[in-house]
Amino acid sequence: MRPIEALLEIARDEGVTRIFGNPGTTELPLMDALAEAPDLRYVLGLQEASVVAMADGYARAARRTSMVSLHVAAGVANGLIGMLNALRSRTPMVVVAGQQDRRHLVQDPMLSGDLVGLASAATKSAVEVQHARDLPVLLRRAFALAARPPAGPVLVSVPMDLLEEDGDVAVPARSPVTGPGPADVADAAALLAGAERPVVVAGDGVGRAGAGAVAELVAVAERLGAAVHHQPMNDGVDFPTGHPLYAGMLPPRNAVIREALAAHDAALIAGCHAFTPHHYTPGPAVPEGLAIVQIDEDPAEIGRNFAVAHGLTGDLPGTLGALAAALDGRVPAAKERAERLGAAHARARAETEKRACAAYGPAPMDPGAAAHAVAAGLPGDAIVVEEAITTGLRLRAVLRQDRPGSYVHTVGGGLGWGIGAAVGTRMARGDRPVVAVLGDGCAMFGVQGLWSAARYRVPVAFVVMNNGEYRTLKETLDEGGGASAEHGRYVGMDLAPPALDWQAAARLFGIAAARAGSAAELAEAVASVRDLDAPLLIEAPVAGHVPSPRGRTAGSR
């Protein structure tokens, strides 16, 4: 449906029967559409302060979220006192403000302004819609946020030309948010138990909640006989990666996530921050028709980017435990499913191991072989701190870790985090060896952290995957088939010449260093970390990028 039709449809679905406002030119698409919507009554006020006050009183008396329409910067400014009152009185309210036409917004047309900036101090949240396809999602979020304790006004700025677009936009269903009461858990369990092809997505909230939450999620998965994926670029161990039901991490691309989930008819998504993509691919992450149960401690996550059938909020260990209990004995096919999935996963893992071992050889090493060597050499109780980007993806595929806290990563994207994070991790966990796996580009952003490691004699092994380039950027260009891939010339992505001498860098900071001359030597060097009493830097030369315009490549940053 058209954007303006989507706006009215969502308003109806959220229980709106009256829209309070004072119209101007930017509201004309809305006013015209309301002429054919007799079920939505427009309540006219002659000044925006009165408009917002009426909506405030209505929301309190009706005990439901009210909807307001304001006109450009002047209307928002006039309505600020009412929004401030609503914020302090915790009145749920969605304010849709008309913005000037985007086609001449750069010229500072009359009535335009920074609507988000104006409203930010007087609302729970303020956002401007940039694309018609985002309007339904942002409106759903606005209604959910306005009603969520502490309730308050939320502003959505909508350019008038966006409402007039002819493009078809999808309207997500309203996602119910409930507590983990017995009836709520029973309904969620019934949906999952009735699925023929269930899947579980383990989010970082599970790992943060600790071993108890992970154990309860394992129990849920086993009672369903469901494959389990980690969320894209997971920050920790949220499900044992050696478990037969573990199916690997979902890649951070909507198209690939959608393809992986399309094989299933129901999903449990636990402790997961939506599905945060990295590179853009068209379409949503969730396939149409997938029935979703979402569990999170944060109500803001329920239905944030996709509609859910049941949204449970509350303590993760307790909620997952209640769900596991409700599923006990209810899925007779679980054992057969688990055996079938376990056999398939075992075959896939064996093939990955076979390819990695076949690639063992002298430096510069194959990135997959280097990742396998690190995993093979790790002491059983080691903590891995990873900031290696492309080689890190290969490391995830071969690591088998069961204990929460054994794998540390950040989805923040700010480079240079790994060295400092490894030092802090070892200071906090003096009882466990720590291995930092770093891309050379990432390590250069935080190289000064080695000084602290040396000063305080923190026994961390820093493994630097040295390929002398920003390989992830080259691979991304290759996937797009651009001129860089065609000509094998990548601007601003090479760290050599001059080559980075990581052993010299270690000596600069007073840290012992070694160079792994082969994958086998790398495995031996990593195995020695248990006996460290001071920091050690291990340089691991890995093969550079080979242009591949039509195919994806592997490597490290």
Buried (B, 14 or more C-beta within 10 A) or exposed (E): BBBBBBBBBBBEBBEBBBBBBBBBBBBBBBBEBBEEBEEBEBBEBEEBBBBBBBBBEBBBEEEBBBBBBBBBBBBBBBBBBBBBBBBEEEBBBBBBBBBBBBEEEEEEEEBBBBBBEBBBEBBBBBBBBEEBBBBBBBBBBBBBBBBBEEBBBBBBBBBBBBBBBEEEBEBBEBBBBBEBEEEBBEBBBEBBBEBEEBBBBBBBBBBBBEBBBBBBBBBBBBBBBBBBBBBBBBBBBBBBBEBBBBBBBBBBBBBBBBEBBEEBBBBBBBBBBBBEBBEEBEEBBBBEEBBBBBBBBEBBBBBBBBBBBBBBBBBBBBBBBBBBBBBEEBBEEBEEBBEEBBEEBEEEBEEBBEBBBEBBEEBBBBBBBBBBBBBBBBBEEBBBBBBBBBBBBBBBBBBEBBBBBBBBBBBEEEBBBBBBBBBBBBBEEEEBBBBBBBBBBBBBBBBEBBBBBBEEEBBBBBBBBBBBBBBBBBBBBBBEEEEBBEEEEBEEBBBEEEEBBBBEBBEEBBBBBBBBEBBBBBBBBBBBBBEBEBBBBBBBBBBBBEBBBEEEBBBBB
